[in-house]
Amino acid sequence: MEQGLKNYLVVTGGYWAFTITDGAIRMLVVLYFHLLGYSPFEVAMLFLFYEFFGIVTNLVGGWLGARIGLNLTMNIGMAMQVIALLALTVPDSWLSVVYVMVAQAISGIAKDLNKMSAKASVKTLAQDSSDSSLFKWVAVLTGSKNALKGAGFFIGAGLLQWIGFRSSLAVLAGMLFIVLLITMWMLPAAVGKMKSKPKFSQVFSNIKAINILSAARFFLFGSRDIWFVVGLPVFLYETLKWNFSEVGAFLALWVIGYGIVQAISPRLLGIRKDGKGPDASSARFWVFALALLPAGIALAMQQGWPQDRVLIIGLILFGIVFAINSAIHSYLILAYSHHDKVAMNVGFYYMSNAGGRLAGTVLSGWAYQTQGLVGCLWWSFAFVLLASIISLTLPSLKTSRGIANV
């Protein structure tokens, strides 16, 4: 277990470093291109390929990870992120919509290769653990990642104001390249690699629970990005007149808090050591609770309540409940999966996650431009409601494992 813990820490460290650059580049692109005069919908379109290629990457990446090993797919993702960062350091005259979309496509592939590899590795490295221990390992990895993504938002906004767009990208690329060299040296070659070479057709899950969970995940993460990706930062900058650092700091603190809640969610849910992890009933309860929040924020804003207070309080509550939902989902996908197929199951599952983010990103720009932030919130409510309805059909872990082993 000592070697497994060491590998887990290396994977987590690499994931942390990548996540900082992922959060930073998103904030840099949103704020800098808004400053250049791009409309909210045009800013959203810059992330279109980022999310679209995330769908493709998760579908192919799980299969690839099972064939060549998760450590190699993780390192490929880091290398591609370095390329994506450097690609945006060209002069402004080169930064057409198409060029930036291609650069963001590379970043999207990199992000999902890295995320799929890191999260699937947990099942392999913790394969002898109880359900509660697996939940805790997943919660710490996912929660710490999101906390650092929030730090990335702050770092991106701060670097933009301090040293400018291109210098910021160069600094981030250099930092990630050093981490890439370290992980290449420290990780063993066979993490997550299947003994037999899986066929590509095997990436499509035949487990009912994984298909249902993936569908719920699509709408869960779409509900967040509908108002968080473009609508919220632009609203804070344009309507509430916050500067870049204030926008970055606020979003960073939100994501950091969200990550902390994810990391401690086993304790919040009362999961005891060597006990059972959450089940389908937990997923159903918490997603229904989440549906109340975007609707409540939208109604409060429509009633003329102070917008800054409504958003701050609403975002805190939304972040807490969303983080618990995400932690439960991240655990369930591993709990429903077999050890030898975990990479492909996680890849399929995060393909749905990327699909939801793509839908949410496009809707975020369109809804904000046509209906304002309140419109984004009502779309968010609709997506959570659909996730709630889908979650009603989730089987229990005991039932799903019994069927899968037949």
N, C-alpha and C positions, 0 to 999 in steps of 0.2 A: 504493500500500500504506500510505502514511502516513495517509491519511484512513480507510482500513479499520482500522488500528491504533487510531486515535483513537476511532472508533465502538465498537470492541471494548472499549476501556477504559471508555467511558461505560456500555455495557451491563453490563460486569462490576461497575462501581461501584454502579449501581442495584440489581443483583442482590445484591450484598453487603449493602447497607442493608436491603433487604427481608428477606434471610435472617436478619439479627440479630433483627428483630421477630418473624419466624416461630418461631425457637428460643425467644425470650423468652416469647411468648404461650403456647406449649405448656407450658413449665415453670411459668408463673404459674397456668395453669388446673389442671394436675395437682396441684400442691402446695396451692393455695388451696382447691380444692373437696374435696380429701382432708381438709384441716383443718376444713372445714365439716361433715364427717361423711359424705361420699359414700363408698359402697363402691367397691372396685376396679372392679367391673363397671359401676357407674354412671358412674365417671370415664371408662371406656372409651367408654361410650355418648355422652358429650359430644363425642367426636371422630367419631362415626358419620357425621354429615352432612358434616363436614370432608373425610373420605375419599371418601364417596359422590359428592359434588359435584365432587371432583377427577376422578373417572372421566368424568363428563359434560363437565366443562370441557376436559379434554384432547381429548376426541372433537370437541367443537365448536370449541375454541380454535385447533387447527391449521388448520381450514378458515377460521376467521375471520381468523387471521393472514395466510393466503395471499391473502385478499381485501382487507384494509384495511391490512396492514403490521404487522410484528412489534413495532415501536416503540410503536404505538398500543395493541396488546393488552398490552404490558408496563406501560404507564402506567395503563391501566384497572385492571390488577391491583394496582398500588400504591395507587390511589385507593380501591379496595374494601377493602384492608387497613387503611387509615386509618379507614374507617367501622367495620370489625369491631372494631378496638381501642377506639374511642370507645363502641361499643355495650355493652361490658362494664363501663363506668365507672358504671353505674346502681347504686342501692342494692341490698343483699343480698336484700331482699324481692322484687325483680324477677328475680333470677337463678334462675329455675326451670330444670329440665332442658331443657325445650323451647326456652326463650329462649336459653340458652347454646348449644344445638345449632344454632339458626338463626344466631347470631353466628359460630359456628365454620364453618358452611356458607359464609358470606360470605368468611371467611378462607381456606377451602379453595379456593374459586373463585379468589381473589386469588393464592394461592400457585402454583397450577398455570398460570394465565395468565402469571405472571411467569417461572416456570421454563421453560415451553415456549418462550416468546418469546426468553429469553436463550440457551438452548441451541441452538435452531434458528438464531439469528442467527450463531452461530460458523461454520456451514457456508457461509453467505452471505458473511461478512466474510473468510473464509479460503479462498475458492473456488479460488485459484490455487496453494494450498499442496500439498506432497507428503503422502502418507499419514502419515508420521512427524510432520510439522509439525501436521497436523490433530489427531492424537492428543495432541500436547503442548498445543495451544490448549484442547482440550476438557478435558484433565486439569487444567490450571491453573484454568480457570473452575469446574469441578465441585469440585475439591479445595479451592480457596479458599472456595467457598461453604459447604462442609461444615465447614471450620474455623471460619468465622464463625457458623454455626448453633450450634456448640459454645459459642462465645463468647456467643451469645444465651441459651443455657441458663444460663450463669453469671450473665449480666446480669439475666435474669428472676428467678432465685432471690435474687440479691443485692439487687435493687430491692424485691422482696417483703419482705425482712427489714428493709430500710433505710427506705423511704418508703411501704410498703403497696401493696395491690393496685391501687387506682384511680389513684393518682398515677403508678405505674409505667406503666400503660397510656396515660395522657395524655402522658407524656414520650416514649414510643415513637411515638405517633401524630404528635406534633409534628416529631420528627426525620425520619420517613418522608415527611411532607408537603413538607418543604424539599427532600429528594432528588428527589421527584416533579417539582417545579418546575424543578429543574436539568436532569433528563433530557428533559423536554418541550422545553426551550430548545435543548439541544445535539444531539439526535439527528435525522438526516434522516427524511423522511416515508415513504420507499419501501422500507425494509429488509425483505426477505423477501416482498414483495408480488409475486404472480404477474401476468404480463402479461395472461393470460386469466382470467376469473372462474370458479374451479372450482365444480363442482356438489357438493352436500353428500354425495352417494353416493360421491364420490372419497376421502372420509376413510378408508374401509375399505381397507386395503392389499391389493393383489393380488400383492405380492412375497413369496414363500415365506419367505425369510430373515427379513424383518421380522416376519412372523407368528410364526415359531418363536422369535425373539429376544424378542418381546413376551410370549409365554407363559412363557418361562424367567424373564423379569423379574418377572412376577406372583409366582412362588413365591420368587424370590431376595429381594425386598424384604418379602414377607410373613414370611419366615423371621427377618428382623431385628426387625420390629415386634412379633412374637408375644411376645417377652420384653423388648423394650426400651421400649415405649411406656408400659405401666402396671406390669407385673410387676417390673421392675428398680428403678425409683425408689421404688415402695411398699415393696419388700423392704428396700432400703437404709434407708428411714426407719423402718419398723415393726420389722423383725427385727434389723438391725444397729445400730439406734438412732442413725443419723446425723441431724444437723439439716439444715434446708433449704439452708443455704449449702454444707454438705459434699456433699449430694446433687447440687446444681447444679454445684458445682466439679468433682466427679468425672465427671459425665456430660459437662460442657463439655470437660474435658481429653480425654476419650475421643473426642468428635466432632472436636475440633481435631486430635488426632493422626491420626484417620481421614482428615480432609481433607488433611493434609500428605502422607500416604502416597498418596492419590489424585493430588495435584499432582505428586509425583515418580515416579509409577508408570512413565512412559516410561523413566526412568533405571533403576529397579529391574528392569524387564523387558529391559533392554539394547537399547532402541530407539535406533538411531543416526540422526543428522541426515540428512534426505533419503533415508531408507531406508523399509522397509515397516513398517506398523503391525501390531498384533496381529491374528490371524485367528481363525477358529472354533475351531481346535485350542487356542488360548490360553484361550478361554472355557470349553471343556470341562475342561481341566486344573484351572483355578483353582476352578471351582464344585465339583468333586469333592473338592479339598483342603478347601474350606470346610465340607463336610458332616461332616468329622471333629470339628470344634471344639465345636458345641453338644452333641453326643453325649458328647464327652470331659468337658466341664464338668459335665454332668448326672451322669455316672458317678462323677466325683470327689466331688460333693456327696452322692450316695447312699452312698458309702463312708465318709462322715463326716470327710472332709478339712476343714481350716479354711476356712469359707465365704468369709471376706473375701479370703484369699489366692487361693483358687480363682477367685473372680469377677474379681479384678483382673488376674491373669495370663491367665485365659481371655478376658476382654474385650479385652485388648491384642492377643492373637493373632487373635481373631475380627475385630477392627477392621482389622488389617493385611490379612488375606486378603479380607475383604469389600470393602475399599476398592479393592483391585486388580481384583476382579470387577466392581465398579461402574464403574471407569474404562474397562475393556475394553468393557463394554456400552455406555457413553455414546459411545465412539468408534465401535463397530460400527454403531449405528443411523444415524449420520451417513454412515459409509462405504458402507453399503448403499443410501442414499437418493440420488436425483437432486437437483440444485440447485433445480429449479423446483417440486419436490414435498416439499422437506425439512420445511416447517412442518407439513404434514398427516401425514407419516410420523412425525415426532417427537411430534405430538399423539396419534396412535394408540398409539404405543409407551408414552408416559407415561400413557395411559389404563389400560394394563395395570399399570403401576407403581402407580397410584393404587388399582386394584382389589386388588393384593396388599397394599398398606398398609391398606386397609379390612378385608380378611380378617384380617390380622395384628393390627390394633387390637382388633377384636371378640374374637378368640381370646385376646389378651393379658389382657383383663379377666376373661373367663370361665375360662380355664385357670388363672390365678393364684388366683382365688377358689375353684376346685374342686380344683386339683391342686398349687398352689404353684409356686414358680419352677422347680423341677425339671420339672414337667409342661410349663411353657412351653418349656423347652429341648428336650424330646423332640418337641414339636410343631414347633419350629424345625428340628430335624434332619429331620423328615419333609418339610418344605417344601423344604429345600435338596436333598434326595435327588430330589424330583420335578423341580426345576430342572436337576439333573444329567442325569437321563434325557432330558428334553426337549432339552437342549443337544447330545446325541449326534447329532441330526438337522440341526444347523446346517450349511448349505453353506459352502464357502470363499468369500471375497470375490471371487476371480477368476471362479468359476462363477456366482455370483449376479449380478455386473455384466454378464456375458456374456448371461445369460438376459434380464435387465431391458432390455438394449439391442436385443434382437431385435424 
